Amino acid sequence: MAAPHAHVMLTMRPFDEGGEWGAKQKKEYILDGDGNKIYDRKKRQYKCKSVPTTDWNDQTKAEEWRAAWAQICNQHLGQNEHAEHIDHRSYERQGIDQIPTVHLGVAASAMGKCASAPSRQPLPTTFRAYCHARHRRGNREFPNRCITLRTQRKC
């Protein structure tokens, strides 16, 4: 199965009971030991900090949503008698010693097409990804730094 994935974009603004947009964050004043607001004379205002009104931007939420997505997908795959399953965790967290594939964006894909001309060499994205992954894991099969080859020619 190809690497199924989803790009999830959410608003950071909550909705109120009436369906209207709420505030993304709220202002919280910094208080002294007696519970009074602290005045900043240089800025001519009370010291404050911004506090998010939702926890949607927390990394733990992304993990929670990815796990729920995998569970729902696996339920439907099972119901339709597919042997494949989806695991939202990285290969490393699954205990699989495999280097993840490289996602090539639009610009890199265009470079690859350009590099397929006889006078150009393709970029070593697979080796580069392998090298970086090994370095991140602390494997010293390759040097601690990776060399990126770049072409000076434009298509």
Protein Blocks (a to p, Z undefined) as FASTA:
>chain_A
ZZddddddddfbdcdfkopacdfbdcdddddfkopacddfklopacdddddfbfklpmkl
mmmmmmmmmmmmmmmmmmnopabdcdfbdfklnopacdddddddfklmmmmmmmmpmkbc
cdffklmmmmmmmmmnopakbcfbdcddddfbdZZ
